[in-house]
Amino acid sequence: MKKILLLGGSAQQIIAIKTAKKHGFYTVLCDFLPDNPGQHEADKFYLVSTTDKEAVLDVAIKENIDGVLAYASDPAAPTAAYVAEQLGLPTNPYISVQTLCNKDKFRKFLKENGFNAPVSKGYNNNDVDTSLFSLPVIVKPVDSSGSKGATVLRDWSDLQKVCNFAFSYSRSHRIIIEEFIEKKHKYLIGGDIFVYNGKVILWGLLNCHRDSHVNSLVPVGKSYPLLLDEQDIIKVKKTLQNMIDKLKIKFGSVNVELVVDKYGKVWPIDVGPRAGGNMIPDLLGLIFGVDVIEMAVLTAMGETIENKVHKGIPYYATHNLHTKENGVYKTIKFSDELENKIVKKFIYKNPGDRIEYFDNASKALGIIFMKFDNKLEMDKILNDINLLYKVVIE
């Protein structure tokens, strides 16, 4: 029986474990949290940090594994590539994965390879040369995901506070400051693409929604189809495939965020060598009729996949349930108008759980999937969605 090593056993990563088992693979799991739910699904569990490359390599050698997958995890992606490269298993180049997972290195890569890159500089302390930048700027850790520790800074008087916030989410104690690029379209371009044999076979480009009432940088949902001019979509696709070529990415999910400015220039904001969080692969499965998780598992194991991506079905969306309050969770009440459009619902919290103000993706209470009849209906509900459900707190 072939063995797959999976890095991360959170609730959102369980689907990868189940998919691997469905295909007859023996599943070995590493996670640093002793209470992770994935350990109850995997065939074998090791209490090992997914960012400890050498410790994970020891597990891989001991278990004689055949493939490694860091499903939907930025921090674990370099470890997966390192271990696979050391053992001669299917992988993308370790140096390329490192580049994509570190915002310092990614900005350097963009500049050196002819891509549009914002003015930026990395720092190990709060001694920032403000003369390099024009406000507004974004301050964020070089090695976090889910918008953790990220802030749009509009007044230099808040610099120290914002830097300290970013440092608190950085494993390497390093932040990056970069100019804020104004987009010409309503929504940030987000979503996942899937690469197979070095070519993008799935263009899962989505509208990335934000909620300015909590944190304007944190995604609160996705919608399809992408609201972008066709000529701009072509430029976005060309930019991403060019990036895949230069990084020599051979297979797997790639999570993307980009903007197009008023001059028609494409600016890659973040590109991660992994599936997106907030169940983006599940949404793409509904839209394009493909099982992205299965594709990720099989390619990590060196198996062939069917390249059958259907034409996208319009007017799907997700929303990350969240609150502006701290407290003890009781329930969530949905209006009939919203309930009638929900096709899938996942609630992460149980009554009595502590919940917090939504300032990063990890504080979501759950996620809902919606299907609409037309664009007008989708726009109306998504614009009013905070009024269409209520989080009840004790």
C-alpha positions as CSV (number, residue, x, y, z in Angstrom):
1,M,0.0,0.0,0.0
2,K,1.4,3.4,-1.0
3,K,1.8,5.9,1.8
4,I,1.1,9.7,1.8
5,L,2.4,12.1,4.4
6,L,-0.1,14.9,5.1
7,L,1.1,18.1,6.8
8,G,-1.7,19.6,8.9
9,G,-4.8,18.1,10.5
10,S,-7.2,21.0,10.9
11,A,-10.9,20.8,10.3
12,Q,-10.4,22.2,6.8
13,Q,-7.6,19.7,6.0
14,I,-9.5,16.6,7.0
15,I,-11.0,16.4,3.4
16,A,-7.5,15.7,2.1
17,I,-7.0,12.8,4.5
18,K,-10.4,11.3,3.6
19,T,-9.7,11.7,-0.1
20,A,-6.3,10.0,0.2
21,K,-7.9,7.1,2.1
22,K,-10.6,6.8,-0.6
23,H,-7.9,6.2,-3.1
24,G,-6.4,3.4,-1.0
25,F,-3.4,5.3,0.3
26,Y,-2.1,4.8,3.9
27,T,-2.3,8.2,5.5
28,V,0.4,9.5,7.9
29,L,-0.3,12.9,9.5
30,C,2.0,15.5,11.2
31,D,0.6,18.3,13.3
32,F,1.9,20.2,16.3
33,L,-1.5,20.5,18.0
34,P,-2.3,17.6,20.2
35,D,-6.1,18.2,19.8
36,N,-6.2,18.4,16.0
37,P,-9.2,16.6,14.5
38,G,-7.3,15.1,11.6
39,Q,-5.5,12.6,13.9
40,H,-8.8,10.7,14.2
41,E,-9.1,10.3,10.5
42,A,-5.5,9.4,9.6
43,D,-4.0,5.9,9.8
44,K,-1.1,7.2,11.8
45,F,-0.4,10.4,13.6
46,Y,2.8,12.1,14.7
47,L,2.8,15.1,17.1
48,V,5.4,17.0,15.0
49,S,5.4,20.6,13.8
50,T,4.8,20.9,10.1
51,T,7.4,23.7,9.9
52,D,10.1,21.5,11.4
53,K,11.6,20.3,8.1
54,E,14.1,17.8,9.7
55,A,11.6,16.3,12.1
56,V,9.1,15.8,9.3
57,L,11.9,14.3,7.1
58,D,12.6,11.8,9.9
59,V,8.9,10.8,9.9
60,A,8.9,10.4,6.2
61,I,12.0,8.2,6.2
62,K,10.7,6.1,9.1
63,E,7.4,5.6,7.4
64,N,8.9,5.1,3.9
65,I,6.3,7.4,2.4
66,D,5.6,7.8,-1.4
67,G,4.3,11.4,-1.5
68,V,3.9,14.5,0.6
69,L,1.1,17.0,0.6
70,A,0.7,20.3,2.6
71,Y,-3.0,20.8,1.8
72,A,-4.2,24.4,2.2
73,S,-1.2,25.4,4.3
74,D,1.4,28.1,3.5
75,P,3.6,27.4,6.5
76,A,3.9,23.7,5.7
77,A,4.4,24.0,1.9
78,P,8.2,24.6,2.1
79,T,8.5,21.6,4.4
80,A,6.6,19.4,2.0
81,A,8.8,20.5,-0.9
82,Y,12.0,20.0,1.1
83,V,11.1,16.5,2.3
84,A,10.0,15.4,-1.2
85,E,13.1,16.8,-2.8
86,Q,15.3,15.1,-0.3
87,L,13.7,11.8,-0.9
88,G,13.3,12.1,-4.7
89,L,9.5,12.2,-4.5
90,P,7.1,14.2,-6.7
91,T,7.4,17.9,-5.9
92,N,7.8,21.5,-7.1
93,P,11.3,23.0,-6.6
94,Y,12.0,23.7,-3.0
95,I,13.6,27.1,-3.9
96,S,10.4,28.1,-5.8
97,V,8.1,27.1,-3.0
98,Q,10.3,29.1,-0.5
99,T,10.0,32.1,-2.8
100,L,6.2,32.0,-3.0
101,C,5.9,31.5,0.8
102,N,8.1,34.4,1.8
103,K,6.9,37.9,0.8
104,D,10.4,39.3,0.8
105,K,11.6,36.7,-1.6
106,F,8.5,36.9,-3.7
107,R,8.8,40.7,-4.2
108,K,12.4,40.2,-5.2
109,F,11.4,37.5,-7.7
110,L,8.8,39.8,-9.3
111,K,11.3,42.6,-9.8
112,E,14.0,40.4,-11.2
113,N,11.7,38.7,-13.6
114,G,9.9,41.6,-15.2
115,F,6.6,41.4,-13.3
116,N,4.9,44.5,-11.7
117,A,5.9,44.8,-8.1
118,P,5.0,47.4,-5.5
119,V,7.7,49.5,-3.8
120,S,8.6,47.4,-0.8
121,K,11.2,46.7,1.9
122,G,11.5,44.0,4.6
123,Y,12.4,44.9,8.3
124,N,13.5,43.0,11.4
125,N,12.7,45.9,13.6
126,N,10.6,49.1,13.8
127,D,13.3,51.3,12.4
128,V,11.5,52.1,9.1
129,D,12.7,54.6,6.5
130,T,9.4,56.2,5.8
131,S,10.9,58.4,3.0
132,L,10.9,55.3,0.7
133,F,7.1,55.2,0.7
134,S,4.0,57.2,-0.1
135,L,0.9,56.5,2.0
136,P,-1.1,54.4,2.1
137,V,1.1,51.3,2.6
138,I,0.4,47.7,3.7
139,V,2.4,46.4,6.7
140,K,2.3,42.6,7.1
141,P,4.5,39.6,8.2
142,V,6.6,38.1,5.5
143,D,5.5,34.6,6.4
144,S,1.8,34.6,7.4
145,S,-1.4,33.8,5.5
146,G,-5.1,34.6,5.9
147,S,-4.3,38.3,6.3
148,K,-3.0,37.6,9.8
149,G,-1.1,40.6,11.1
150,A,-1.8,42.7,8.0
151,T,-2.9,46.4,8.1
152,V,-3.4,49.2,5.6
153,L,-1.5,52.2,7.2
154,R,-2.7,55.6,6.3
155,D,-1.0,57.7,9.0
156,W,2.7,57.3,9.9
157,S,1.8,58.1,13.6
158,D,0.4,54.6,13.8
159,L,3.5,52.9,12.4
160,Q,4.9,51.5,15.7
161,K,1.6,49.9,16.7
162,V,1.0,48.4,13.2
163,C,4.6,47.1,13.0
164,N,4.3,45.4,16.4
165,F,1.0,43.8,15.3
166,A,2.6,42.4,12.2
167,F,5.6,41.1,14.1
168,S,3.3,39.3,16.5
169,Y,2.2,37.0,13.6
170,S,5.6,36.4,12.1
171,R,7.4,33.2,12.8
172,S,10.7,34.6,11.6
173,H,10.2,38.0,13.3
174,R,10.3,39.9,9.9
175,I,7.7,42.2,8.3
176,I,7.4,43.8,4.9
177,I,6.1,47.3,4.1
178,E,4.8,47.9,0.5
179,E,2.9,50.5,-1.4
180,F,-0.9,50.0,-1.7
181,I,-1.9,49.4,-5.3
182,E,-5.3,50.9,-6.2
183,K,-7.4,48.5,-8.3
184,K,-9.7,49.7,-11.1
185,H,-12.2,46.9,-10.5
186,K,-14.6,46.4,-7.6
187,Y,-13.2,43.3,-6.1
188,L,-9.7,41.9,-5.6
189,I,-9.0,39.0,-8.0
190,G,-8.6,35.8,-5.9
191,G,-9.1,32.1,-6.0
192,D,-7.0,29.0,-7.1
193,I,-5.5,27.8,-10.3
194,F,-4.4,24.2,-10.8
195,V,-1.2,23.3,-12.6
196,Y,-0.5,20.0,-14.4
197,N,2.6,19.2,-16.4
198,G,3.6,22.8,-16.0
199,K,0.4,24.3,-17.5
200,V,-2.6,25.8,-15.9
201,I,-5.6,23.5,-16.5
202,L,-8.0,25.2,-14.1
203,W,-8.5,28.9,-14.0
204,G,-10.5,29.3,-10.7
205,L,-10.4,33.1,-10.7
206,L,-13.0,34.6,-8.4
207,N,-14.1,37.9,-7.0
208,C,-12.6,38.2,-3.5
209,H,-15.0,40.0,-1.1
210,R,-14.0,42.0,2.0
211,D,-15.9,43.5,4.9
212,S,-14.7,47.0,5.8
213,H,-16.7,46.9,9.0
214,V,-14.2,44.4,10.5
215,N,-10.9,44.3,8.5
216,S,-10.8,45.4,4.9
217,L,-7.9,43.0,4.2
218,V,-9.5,39.8,5.4
219,P,-11.5,37.8,2.8
220,V,-15.1,37.2,3.8
221,G,-16.1,35.3,0.7
222,K,-15.8,34.6,-3.0
223,S,-18.1,34.8,-6.0
224,Y,-18.2,33.7,-9.6
225,P,-18.0,34.7,-12.4
226,L,-15.1,37.1,-12.2
227,L,-16.2,40.7,-12.8
228,L,-13.3,41.8,-15.0
229,D,-13.0,42.9,-18.6
230,E,-12.1,40.0,-21.0
231,Q,-8.9,41.8,-22.1
232,D,-7.8,42.1,-18.4
233,I,-8.6,38.4,-17.8
234,I,-6.3,37.5,-20.7
235,K,-3.5,39.6,-19.2
236,V,-4.0,38.0,-15.7
237,K,-3.8,34.5,-17.2
238,K,-0.7,35.4,-19.2
239,T,0.9,36.8,-16.1
240,L,0.2,33.7,-14.0
241,Q,1.3,31.2,-16.6
242,N,4.5,33.2,-17.2
243,M,5.1,33.1,-13.4
244,I,4.5,29.3,-13.3
245,D,7.0,28.9,-16.2
246,K,9.7,30.9,-14.5
247,L,9.3,29.2,-11.2
248,K,9.2,25.7,-12.9
249,I,6.0,24.8,-11.0
250,K,5.0,21.3,-12.3
251,F,1.8,20.5,-10.5
252,G,-0.6,21.3,-7.8
253,S,-3.0,24.1,-6.6
254,V,-1.7,27.6,-6.5
255,N,-3.7,30.2,-4.5
256,V,-3.6,33.7,-6.1
257,E,-4.4,37.3,-5.4
258,L,-4.0,40.0,-8.0
259,V,-5.2,43.5,-9.0
260,V,-5.4,45.4,-12.3
261,D,-4.7,49.1,-11.9
262,K,-6.3,52.0,-13.9
263,Y,-3.5,51.7,-16.5
264,G,-4.3,48.0,-17.2
265,K,-1.2,46.7,-15.4
266,V,-1.5,43.4,-13.6
267,W,0.0,43.3,-10.1
268,P,0.5,40.0,-8.4
269,I,-0.2,40.6,-4.7
270,D,0.1,37.1,-3.2
271,V,0.7,33.7,-4.8
272,G,0.9,30.6,-2.6
273,P,1.9,27.1,-3.6
274,R,-1.2,25.5,-2.0
275,A,-4.9,25.3,-2.2
276,G,-6.7,28.3,-0.8
277,G,-8.4,28.3,2.5
278,N,-12.1,28.9,3.2
279,M,-13.0,25.9,1.1
280,I,-12.1,27.4,-2.2
281,P,-11.5,23.9,-3.7
282,D,-15.0,22.9,-2.8
283,L,-16.4,26.1,-4.4
284,L,-14.4,25.4,-7.6
285,G,-15.8,21.8,-7.6
286,L,-19.3,23.2,-7.8
287,I,-18.4,25.7,-10.5
288,F,-16.2,23.6,-12.8
289,G,-17.3,20.0,-12.0
290,V,-13.9,18.9,-10.8
291,D,-12.5,17.4,-7.6
292,V,-9.6,19.7,-6.8
293,I,-8.7,17.9,-3.6
294,E,-8.5,14.6,-5.5
295,M,-6.3,16.3,-8.1
296,A,-4.0,17.6,-5.4
297,V,-3.7,14.2,-3.7
298,L,-3.1,12.2,-6.8
299,T,-0.4,14.6,-8.3
300,A,1.4,14.6,-4.9
301,M,1.6,10.9,-5.2
302,G,2.8,11.0,-8.8
303,E,-0.4,9.6,-10.2
304,T,-2.0,10.8,-13.5
305,I,-5.2,12.8,-13.4
306,E,-8.0,13.4,-15.9
307,N,-7.9,16.9,-17.4
308,K,-11.6,17.4,-17.6
309,V,-12.6,20.9,-16.5
310,H,-16.1,21.9,-17.4
311,K,-17.2,25.3,-18.4
312,G,-17.9,27.4,-15.3
313,I,-21.5,27.5,-14.0
314,P,-22.3,31.1,-13.0
315,Y,-23.6,32.7,-9.8
316,Y,-22.0,30.7,-7.0
317,A,-20.6,32.4,-3.9
318,T,-19.3,31.7,-0.4
319,H,-19.5,33.8,2.7
320,N,-17.4,33.4,5.9
321,L,-19.7,33.8,8.8
322,H,-18.2,36.2,11.3
323,T,-18.9,38.7,14.1
324,K,-17.7,42.1,15.3
325,E,-18.1,41.0,18.9
326,N,-16.2,38.9,21.4
327,G,-18.2,36.5,23.5
328,V,-19.6,33.0,23.9
329,Y,-21.2,31.5,20.9
330,K,-24.8,30.4,21.1
331,T,-26.2,30.1,17.5
332,I,-26.6,31.8,14.1
333,K,-30.0,32.8,12.8
334,F,-30.4,33.0,9.0
335,S,-33.2,35.0,7.3
336,D,-35.5,33.1,4.9
337,E,-34.1,35.1,2.0
338,L,-30.6,33.9,2.7
339,E,-31.5,30.4,3.8
340,N,-33.3,29.8,0.4
341,K,-30.0,30.4,-1.5
342,I,-27.7,28.3,0.7
343,V,-26.7,25.0,-0.8
344,K,-24.0,24.0,1.8
345,K,-23.5,25.1,5.3
346,F,-20.5,24.5,7.7
347,I,-20.5,25.8,11.2
348,Y,-17.2,25.5,13.0
349,K,-18.3,26.5,16.5
350,N,-20.4,24.8,19.1
351,P,-22.6,26.5,21.8
352,G,-20.4,27.6,24.6
353,D,-17.3,28.2,22.4
354,R,-15.4,31.5,22.7
355,I,-15.7,33.6,19.6
356,E,-13.8,36.8,18.7
357,Y,-13.9,39.9,16.6
358,F,-13.1,38.9,12.9
359,D,-9.7,40.4,12.2
360,N,-8.2,37.4,10.5
361,A,-9.4,34.3,8.6
362,S,-8.8,32.0,11.5
363,K,-11.7,33.6,13.5
364,A,-14.4,32.7,11.0
365,L,-17.4,31.0,12.6
366,G,-18.2,28.9,9.6
367,I,-18.9,29.2,5.9
368,I,-21.9,29.0,3.6
369,F,-22.1,28.2,-0.1
370,M,-24.8,29.9,-2.1
371,K,-26.3,29.5,-5.6
372,F,-28.2,32.4,-7.3
373,D,-30.4,32.6,-10.3
374,N,-28.8,35.7,-11.8
375,K,-26.2,38.4,-11.2
376,L,-28.7,40.9,-9.9
377,E,-29.9,38.5,-7.2
378,M,-26.3,37.6,-6.2
379,D,-25.2,41.2,-6.0
380,K,-28.2,42.2,-3.8
381,I,-27.8,39.4,-1.3
382,L,-24.0,39.7,-1.1
383,N,-24.2,43.5,-0.6
384,D,-26.7,43.0,2.2
385,I,-25.4,39.7,3.7
386,N,-24.4,41.1,7.1
387,L,-28.1,42.1,7.6
388,L,-29.3,38.6,6.6
389,Y,-27.9,36.6,9.5
390,K,-27.4,37.2,13.2
391,V,-24.7,35.7,15.4
392,V,-26.3,35.1,18.8
393,I,-23.9,35.6,21.7
394,E,-24.6,34.7,25.3
